[in-house]
Amino acid sequence: MTLNEKSVQNSITQWIVDMEGAPGTLYEGEKFQLLFKFSSRYPFDSPQVMFTGDNIPVHPHVYSNGHICLSILTEDWSPALSVQSVCLSIISMLSSCKEKVFSSVAEATSR
């Protein structure tokens, strides 16, 4: 995963992180972009994180609009967490998937 430096030059409160699917997983070799939005209360409040761009992964915890359902982005957030730890959690979430399926909510919103 790498920070897209152009995104930081445009705005310190919005970062784009380029990420690749982990080897040996359903997402191996796929390239993704994560959009991080930081509020003025960061790090006390979690950043908003979503997939953006042309390749949003098909995953039960990823909505078709790119929003991610992950507890560390909501109730389990801690100011001790970093952008890197969030990215690693997302990679882990994707890596644990055994089948590319839409969540029922994501499926319903895409109809």
BELRA-V558556 format. One record per residue. RES is the residue in three letters. OMEGA is omega in whole degrees, -180 to 180 (none if undefined). Layout:
res | omega
RES | OMEGA
RES | OMEGA
This chain:
res | omega
MET | -180
THR | 177
LEU | 176
ASN | -173
GLU | 179
LYS | -179
SER | 180
VAL | 178
GLN | -180
ASN | -177
SER | 179
ILE | -178
THR | 177
GLN | 179
TRP | 171
ILE | 179
VAL | 176
ASP | -174
MET | 178
GLU | 178
GLY | -176
ALA | 177
PRO | 177
GLY | 179
THR | 177
LEU | -174
TYR | -178
GLU | 177
GLY | 178
GLU | 180
LYS | -179
PHE | 172
GLN | 175
LEU | 175
LEU | 175
PHE | 175
LYS | -177
PHE | 177
SER | 178
SER | 180
ARG | 176
TYR | 15
PRO | -179
PHE | 172
ASP | -180
SER | 172
PRO | 169
GLN | -178
VAL | 178
MET | 172
PHE | 179
THR | 178
GLY | -174
ASP | -175
ASN | 175
ILE | -175
PRO | 173
VAL | -174
HIS | -179
PRO | -179
HIS | 177
VAL | 179
TYR | -178
SER | 177
ASN | 177
GLY | -180
HIS | -174
ILE | 176
CYS | -177
LEU | -171
SER | -180
ILE | 176
LEU | 179
THR | -171
GLU | -179
ASP | 179
TRP | 175
SER | 176
PRO | 178
ALA | 180
LEU | -179
SER | 175
VAL | 180
GLN | -179
SER | 176
VAL | 179
CYS | 179
LEU | 177
SER | 179
ILE | 176
ILE | 178
SER | 179
MET | 179
LEU | -177
SER | -178
SER | -178
CYS | -179
LYS | -177
GLU | 178
LYS | 178
VAL | 175
PHE | 170
SER | -178
SER | 178
VAL | 180
ALA | 179
GLU | -179
ALA | -178
THR | -179
SER | -179
ARG | none
